[in-house]
Amino acid sequence: MFTVSVIIPAFNAERFIEKAVLSALQQQDVLEVVVVNDGSTDNTQVILEKLQGADGKIKIYHHENRMNKGRSASRNLGIKKAIGNYIAFLDADDFYLQNRFDNDKKIFNENKNAEGVYNAIGVHFYRDATVAEKEELHLTTVTESIRPEELFETLLSGKKGYFSIDGLIIKKNVFERTGYFSEDLIVAEDTELILKMALKSVLVSGIIDNPVTLRGVHDENSFSNEELYRVYRIKMYDALLRWCMMEKIALERVSAVLKLLWDYRLRYGKTIWEDLAYWARLAIRYPQFLGTKIFLKNFPLIRRRKLIFK
């Protein structure tokens, strides 16, 4: 049975939430639209209650004491409340296009090993956009179909693009293996979870040359806040590394995470002394690394030798 629960976290989304919810309701296989009102102080709740009065598929949830806890906690609550056997995500300022899940359903019916399908997403500007922005954000997708067993390393390398959580549909039971969104990550939490899914489940490509969802772009988007990402990219790869070690992921696969972690530390201005201290903490935390080629080649003096001895 192909039943989809669409999870929408919403915080002060009065401008966009109706369009998002209605776009999910129009999809034939959507069993429910699970909206988590994340402590909104505008008219989001009023709009949701009006929509719910017209369609009982809409489920509205709140955190304890109607607190604001962020996207990750809101998505996690939605996943736990969901009753569909497939989970899809939609941000409150985005919206699905027609027939969003038709091809996904066909893939799941034909490929019994598939546990998730990823698709391209496009963009809808709620503000004026430059030519460069339109070109850059035109399509978020991978450039070609990728074998599931190669997806993790391919996404880490970035050489064939990447996909968005709004373009993904996943079997609910996959979360038993990956865990949920990391609630201490303000941004990049979706990237971390996608990478975990690439390691722990069979993800296959769907429609990658045309969008199935449109991302709303406006002045309040967090993805355009580069300063925020400077901080949380490093935190995300550090969290992913910890998870990989806990899950006993093969060290040769962990090596790709370490490389990116060191690359971002260098790019964002971490000093050699900060890197040496971090390397020492890794050695204490993961003694199984000691003496391996992977750990030695990531020693900060070796990683930075071209800069130090130029």
C-alpha positions as CSV (number, residue, x, y, z in Angstrom):
1,M,0.0,0.0,0.0
2,F,1.5,3.3,-1.1
3,T,0.3,5.9,1.5
4,V,2.2,9.1,1.9
5,S,2.5,11.4,5.0
6,V,3.7,14.9,4.0
7,I,5.6,16.6,6.9
8,I,5.5,20.4,6.9
9,P,7.3,22.4,9.7
10,A,5.8,25.9,9.9
11,F,7.0,28.9,11.8
12,N,5.4,32.3,11.0
13,A,4.5,31.1,7.6
14,E,1.2,33.0,7.1
15,R,2.3,34.2,3.6
16,F,3.0,30.7,2.2
17,I,1.4,27.9,4.3
18,E,-1.9,27.7,2.4
19,K,-0.2,27.2,-0.9
20,A,2.1,24.5,0.6
21,V,-0.7,22.6,2.2
22,L,-3.0,22.7,-0.8
23,S,-0.3,21.5,-3.1
24,A,0.2,18.4,-0.9
25,L,-3.6,17.8,-0.6
26,Q,-4.0,17.7,-4.4
27,Q,-1.7,14.6,-4.6
28,Q,-3.7,11.4,-5.0
29,D,-1.6,9.2,-2.7
30,V,-1.3,11.6,0.2
31,L,-2.9,10.1,3.3
32,E,-2.3,13.1,5.5
33,V,-0.6,16.4,5.7
34,V,1.1,16.7,9.0
35,V,1.8,20.3,9.9
36,V,3.9,21.1,13.0
37,N,3.2,24.7,14.0
38,D,6.6,25.5,15.5
39,G,5.5,28.3,17.9
40,S,4.2,30.7,15.3
41,T,3.2,34.1,16.5
42,D,1.4,35.3,13.3
43,N,-1.8,34.0,11.7
44,T,-0.3,30.6,10.7
45,Q,-2.5,28.7,13.2
46,V,-5.7,30.5,12.1
47,I,-5.0,29.6,8.5
48,L,-4.3,26.0,9.3
49,E,-7.5,25.6,11.3
50,K,-9.5,27.0,8.5
51,L,-7.8,24.6,6.1
52,Q,-8.4,21.7,8.5
53,G,-12.1,22.5,8.7
54,A,-12.3,22.0,5.0
55,D,-10.2,18.8,4.8
56,G,-9.7,16.3,7.6
57,K,-6.4,15.0,6.0
58,I,-4.7,18.0,7.6
59,K,-3.2,17.2,11.1
60,I,-1.9,20.0,13.2
61,Y,0.6,19.4,16.0
62,H,2.6,21.6,18.4
63,H,5.6,21.2,20.6
64,E,5.0,21.1,24.4
65,N,3.8,24.5,25.6
66,R,3.7,25.6,21.9
67,M,7.4,26.3,22.0
68,N,9.5,27.2,19.0
69,K,12.1,24.3,18.6
70,G,13.3,24.6,15.0
71,R,12.9,22.7,11.8
72,S,14.6,19.5,12.9
73,A,12.5,19.0,16.1
74,S,9.4,19.9,14.1
75,R,10.1,17.4,11.3
76,N,11.0,14.8,13.9
77,L,7.7,15.3,15.7
78,G,5.9,15.0,12.4
79,I,7.6,11.8,11.5
80,K,6.7,10.3,14.9
81,K,3.0,11.3,14.4
82,A,2.8,10.1,10.8
83,I,0.7,7.1,10.0
84,G,1.6,6.7,6.3
85,N,4.2,4.1,5.3
86,Y,6.1,6.6,3.2
87,I,7.3,10.0,4.4
88,A,7.8,13.1,2.2
89,F,8.9,16.6,3.3
90,L,7.8,20.0,2.3
91,D,8.9,23.4,3.8
92,A,6.1,25.8,4.5
93,D,7.3,28.2,1.8
94,D,7.7,25.6,-0.9
95,F,5.0,23.7,-2.9
96,Y,4.6,20.5,-4.9
97,L,3.8,20.4,-8.6
98,Q,1.0,18.3,-10.0
99,N,1.5,14.5,-9.9
100,R,4.3,14.8,-7.4
101,F,4.4,11.2,-6.4
102,D,3.2,9.4,-9.5
103,N,6.6,8.4,-10.8
104,D,7.8,7.5,-7.3
105,K,4.9,5.1,-6.9
106,K,5.8,3.5,-10.2
107,I,9.4,3.1,-9.1
108,F,8.5,1.5,-5.8
109,N,6.2,-0.9,-7.6
110,E,8.8,-2.0,-10.1
111,N,11.9,-2.0,-7.8
112,K,11.1,-3.8,-4.6
113,N,14.6,-3.1,-3.3
114,A,14.1,0.7,-3.5
115,E,13.5,2.4,-0.1
116,G,13.7,6.0,-1.2
117,V,13.4,8.0,-4.4
118,Y,15.0,11.4,-5.0
119,N,14.0,14.0,-7.6
120,A,14.8,17.4,-8.8
121,I,13.3,20.6,-7.4
122,G,13.0,24.0,-9.0
123,V,12.5,27.5,-7.7
124,H,9.7,30.1,-7.4
125,F,10.8,33.6,-6.5
126,Y,8.7,35.7,-4.2
127,R,11.0,38.6,-4.7
128,D,13.0,40.1,-7.6
129,A,15.8,37.9,-8.7
130,T,19.0,38.5,-10.5
131,V,19.9,36.6,-13.7
132,A,22.7,34.9,-11.7
133,E,20.3,33.8,-9.0
134,K,17.8,32.4,-11.5
135,E,20.6,30.4,-13.2
136,E,22.1,29.1,-10.0
137,L,18.9,28.1,-8.4
138,H,17.1,26.9,-11.5
139,L,17.3,23.2,-10.7
140,T,18.6,21.4,-7.6
141,T,19.4,17.9,-8.7
142,V,22.0,15.3,-9.5
143,T,23.3,15.4,-13.1
144,E,22.9,11.7,-13.7
145,S,21.4,8.5,-12.1
146,I,23.8,7.2,-9.4
147,R,24.1,3.6,-8.2
148,P,22.8,3.4,-4.7
149,E,26.0,1.9,-3.4
150,E,28.0,4.8,-4.8
151,L,25.6,7.6,-3.7
152,F,27.2,8.4,-0.4
153,E,30.7,9.2,-1.8
154,T,29.2,10.9,-4.9
155,L,27.1,13.3,-2.8
156,L,30.1,14.1,-0.6
157,S,32.3,14.9,-3.6
158,G,29.6,17.2,-5.1
159,K,30.9,16.3,-8.6
160,K,27.4,15.2,-9.8
161,G,25.3,17.7,-7.8
162,Y,23.0,17.0,-4.9
163,F,19.3,16.8,-4.2
164,S,17.0,18.4,-1.7
165,I,14.9,16.9,1.1
166,D,11.8,18.3,-0.6
167,G,12.6,16.1,-3.6
168,L,12.8,12.9,-1.5
169,I,10.3,10.3,-0.5
170,I,11.4,7.6,1.9
171,K,9.9,4.5,3.6
172,K,9.1,5.3,7.2
173,N,11.0,2.3,8.6
174,V,14.3,3.7,7.2
175,F,14.3,6.1,10.2
176,E,14.8,3.1,12.5
177,R,18.2,2.7,10.9
178,T,19.2,6.3,10.4
179,G,17.7,8.0,13.4
180,Y,16.0,11.4,13.0
181,F,17.1,14.9,12.1
182,S,19.9,16.3,14.4
183,E,18.1,18.9,16.6
184,D,21.3,20.7,17.5
185,L,21.9,21.6,13.8
186,I,20.1,24.8,12.8
187,V,21.0,24.3,9.1
188,A,22.5,21.4,7.1
189,E,20.4,19.0,9.2
190,D,18.8,17.7,6.0
191,T,22.2,17.1,4.3
192,E,23.3,15.1,7.2
193,L,20.2,12.9,7.2
194,I,20.4,12.4,3.5
195,L,24.0,11.2,3.8
196,K,22.9,8.8,6.6
197,M,20.2,7.4,4.4
198,A,22.6,7.0,1.5
199,L,24.6,4.7,3.8
200,K,21.8,2.8,5.4
201,S,19.1,2.5,2.7
202,V,18.6,2.0,-1.0
203,L,18.0,5.4,-2.6
204,V,17.3,5.5,-6.3
205,S,16.8,8.4,-8.7
206,G,13.4,9.5,-10.0
207,I,12.8,12.5,-12.1
208,I,16.1,14.4,-12.1
209,D,15.8,16.6,-15.2
210,N,12.5,18.4,-14.3
211,P,11.3,19.7,-10.9
212,V,8.6,17.9,-8.9
213,T,8.6,20.6,-6.2
214,L,9.3,24.4,-6.3
215,R,11.3,26.0,-3.5
216,G,10.1,29.4,-2.5
217,V,12.8,32.1,-2.4
218,H,12.3,35.2,-0.4
219,D,14.3,37.6,1.8
220,E,14.0,35.4,5.0
221,N,15.4,32.1,3.5
222,S,18.0,30.6,5.8
223,F,19.8,28.8,2.9
224,S,21.1,32.2,1.8
225,N,22.7,32.9,5.1
226,E,26.3,32.0,4.4
227,E,27.5,33.0,7.9
228,L,25.1,30.5,9.4
229,Y,26.4,27.8,7.1
230,R,30.0,28.6,7.9
231,V,29.4,27.5,11.5
232,Y,27.1,24.6,10.9
233,R,28.8,22.9,8.0
234,I,31.7,22.0,10.3
235,K,29.2,21.0,13.1
236,M,27.3,18.8,10.6
237,Y,30.3,16.9,9.3
238,D,31.5,16.4,12.9
239,A,28.1,15.0,13.8
240,L,28.1,12.8,10.8
241,L,31.6,11.5,11.7
242,R,30.4,10.6,15.2
243,W,27.4,8.8,13.8
244,C,29.5,6.9,11.3
245,M,31.8,5.7,14.1
246,M,29.0,4.7,16.3
247,E,27.4,2.8,13.5
248,K,30.7,1.1,12.6
249,I,30.7,2.4,9.1
250,A,33.8,1.1,7.1
251,L,36.8,3.4,7.7
252,E,37.4,3.9,4.0
253,R,34.0,5.4,3.7
254,V,34.5,7.5,6.8
255,S,37.7,8.9,5.2
256,A,35.6,10.9,2.8
257,V,33.8,12.6,5.7
258,L,37.1,13.4,7.4
259,K,38.5,14.9,4.2
260,L,35.6,17.3,3.9
261,L,35.7,18.1,7.6
262,W,39.4,19.2,7.4
263,D,38.7,21.1,4.1
264,Y,36.0,23.2,5.7
265,R,38.0,23.8,8.8
266,L,40.8,25.2,6.6
267,R,38.5,27.2,4.4
268,Y,36.7,28.8,7.4
269,G,40.0,29.9,9.0
270,K,40.6,27.3,11.8
271,T,44.3,27.7,13.0
272,I,46.8,24.9,13.0
273,W,46.6,24.8,16.8
274,E,42.9,24.4,16.7
275,D,43.2,21.6,14.2
276,L,45.9,19.9,16.3
277,A,43.6,20.1,19.4
278,Y,40.7,18.7,17.3
279,W,42.9,15.9,15.9
280,A,43.9,15.0,19.5
281,R,40.3,14.8,20.6
282,L,39.5,12.5,17.7
283,A,42.4,10.2,18.7
284,I,41.0,10.0,22.2
285,R,37.4,9.5,21.1
286,Y,38.2,7.0,18.4
287,P,41.3,5.0,19.4
288,Q,40.5,2.5,16.5
289,F,41.7,5.3,14.2
290,L,45.2,5.3,15.6
291,G,47.9,3.9,13.3
292,T,45.6,3.7,10.3
293,K,46.6,5.4,7.0
294,I,43.3,7.3,7.1
295,F,44.1,8.9,10.4
296,L,47.7,9.6,9.7
297,K,47.0,11.3,6.3
298,N,44.6,13.6,8.1
299,F,47.1,14.7,10.7
300,P,46.9,18.5,10.5
301,L,50.6,19.1,9.7
302,I,50.3,16.7,6.8
303,R,47.0,18.2,5.6
304,R,48.6,21.7,5.7
305,R,52.1,20.9,4.5
306,K,51.8,22.8,1.3
307,L,50.8,25.9,3.2
308,I,53.4,25.5,5.9
309,F,56.3,24.7,3.7
310,K,55.6,26.8,0.7
